[in-house]
Amino acid sequence: MRKRLCLGMFQFSDLSIPVVQAPMAGGINLPKLVAGVSNAGGLGSFGFAYSSPEKIQADLQATKALIKQVPSSRIQANFFVFQESFLPSASECESALRDLNDILSPLGIFAELPKQPFIPNLDAMLEPIWIERPEVLSFHFGLPSSAVVDKAHSLGIAVGVTATSLAEALDIQKRGADFIVVQGIEAGGHRGTFQMDPHFPPDQKKTLKDLMADLKDHIHLPMIAAGGIMHGHDVYQAMQWGAVAAQMGTAFLVAHESGASSAHRRVILEHRDKKAVFTKAFSGRWAQGIQNQFIEQMQGKAVLPFPIQNTMTGAMRRWATENDQSDYQSLWVGQAFAKSRAMPVSELMTLLHQEYEDALQAFNQKGS
Ligand SMILES: Cc1cc2nc3c(=O)[nH]c(=O)nc-3n(C[C@H](O)[C@H](O)[C@H](O)COP(=O)(O)O)c2cc1C
């Protein structure tokens, strides 16, 4: 049985296909992608972690304009819960900067130590949310304050948080959130881990299926499964593990309406034999993406804490995107990226729906 959220709020059971297009910060979630998913009966999402309040408001308004024709369409807005970072000792900073610049100087790029504040102001970023009121608000890397949860609820906005362990899921439940995104080890992008020391390498043996099983008997909130879900029958399988919907990132990266860079798309589609690996080299936190030269060159090198390292590699990543260079940008993907299909988002949603229905029918036939 599907678990339900509070009355009046968005319910996952309202979706005509239990698919959430994952929030993906960094320019991937363009309004046409988000609206395309929502108009097709899924939940389209924005990863607003690095966006200015003005951009957040503009993106939400542009998306609303695109979904006006389909009144049941919904939008999710997602943010990082940044923890205040402190610069390590001057010698550690110098050594990290030297290592990075040894790699970057042959490219004509020079990294600098960022100035404080290292983290954006979440309260200011949430202002447009209280005005535009997307139906769903979610957080990655930690718990929102109780005041934020209460404010969202007072406006009828459902709140979700990413968990990568049972302990995190129990904390999310206690905080009064409405749903949990269960992020398996297969997932692309940053691990949402917030209880363990973020420097501790992720446990690569525990699969999404194992994690769902850990949570199932302890969590009464709706669970959204994330990680390695690429096709409609994967969505169906995640529902069998106890999920009410599947959150899919990589599957949407190569949709025609995605804002992923051309190099990112090219490597996903043309280098299906490459490896997805975990690295802290780009941002200072563990994230999964396709192995490239920068990750290899950074092996054994010093890395500063998130998001300081992320800011320091910003110039390099911008240069790589502008120059269509795949070796110096973060190519975040989940472990199943080789199953990606490039097509317009409306076609992808139709295909996912069809595959999901086929899996459901096959199960019903087996049972009858
Ligand atoms: C390029 C990229 C960027 C991501 N950015 C975010 C983000 O901003 N917020 C978030 O909650 N999750 C983010 N994620 C993680 C997704 O929410 C989700 O856990 C993951 O995509 C699921 O695995 P899959 O990529 O195999 O589908 C990102 C994932 C990718 C691939």
The ligand as a MOL file (V3000), in Angstrom:
LIG
                    3D

  0  0  0     0  0            999 V3000
M  V30 BEGIN CTAB
M  V30 COUNTS 31 33 0 0 0
M  V30 BEGIN ATOM
M  V30 1 C 24.4990 15.5660 -12.4170 0
M  V30 2 C 23.8390 15.2830 -11.1070 0
M  V30 3 C 23.6040 16.3160 -10.2170 0
M  V30 4 C 22.9350 16.0670 -9.0090 0
M  V30 5 N 22.6320 17.1230 -8.1780 0
M  V30 6 C 21.8160 16.9110 -7.1110 0
M  V30 7 C 21.2850 17.9980 -6.3710 0
M  V30 8 O 21.5460 19.1710 -6.6670 0
M  V30 9 N 20.4650 17.7130 -5.3300 0
M  V30 10 C 20.1240 16.4270 -4.9850 0
M  V30 11 O 19.3450 16.2280 -4.0370 0
M  V30 12 N 20.6230 15.3860 -5.6730 0
M  V30 13 C 21.4330 15.5900 -6.7230 0
M  V30 14 N 21.8910 14.5200 -7.4470 0
M  V30 15 C 21.5730 13.1600 -7.0030 0
M  V30 16 C 20.1680 12.7350 -7.4510 0
M  V30 17 O 19.2040 13.3480 -6.6280 0
M  V30 18 C 19.9550 11.2130 -7.3470 0
M  V30 19 O 20.2860 10.7510 -6.0630 0
M  V30 20 C 20.7230 10.4340 -8.3760 0
M  V30 21 O 20.7370 11.0700 -9.6240 0
M  V30 22 C 20.1050 9.0580 -8.5450 0
M  V30 23 O 20.9570 8.2220 -9.2480 0
M  V30 24 P 20.9670 8.0630 -10.8450 0
M  V30 25 O 21.7430 9.2280 -11.3200 0
M  V30 26 O 21.6400 6.7630 -11.0450 0
M  V30 27 O 19.5490 8.1170 -11.2980 0
M  V30 28 C 22.5580 14.7350 -8.6490 0
M  V30 29 C 22.8310 13.6990 -9.5590 0
M  V30 30 C 23.4430 13.9510 -10.7830 0
M  V30 31 C 23.6690 12.8050 -11.7300 0
M  V30 END ATOM
M  V30 BEGIN BOND
M  V30 1 1 1 2
M  V30 2 1 2 3
M  V30 3 2 2 30
M  V30 4 2 3 4
M  V30 5 1 4 5
M  V30 6 1 4 28
M  V30 7 2 5 6
M  V30 8 1 6 7
M  V30 9 1 6 13
M  V30 10 2 7 8
M  V30 11 1 7 9
M  V30 12 1 9 10
M  V30 13 2 10 11
M  V30 14 1 10 12
M  V30 15 2 12 13
M  V30 16 1 13 14
M  V30 17 1 14 15
M  V30 18 1 14 28
M  V30 19 1 15 16
M  V30 20 1 16 17
M  V30 21 1 16 18
M  V30 22 1 18 19
M  V30 23 1 18 20
M  V30 24 1 20 21
M  V30 25 1 20 22
M  V30 26 1 22 23
M  V30 27 1 23 24
M  V30 28 2 24 25
M  V30 29 1 24 26
M  V30 30 1 24 27
M  V30 31 2 28 29
M  V30 32 1 29 30
M  V30 33 1 30 31
M  V30 END BOND
M  V30 END CTAB
M  END
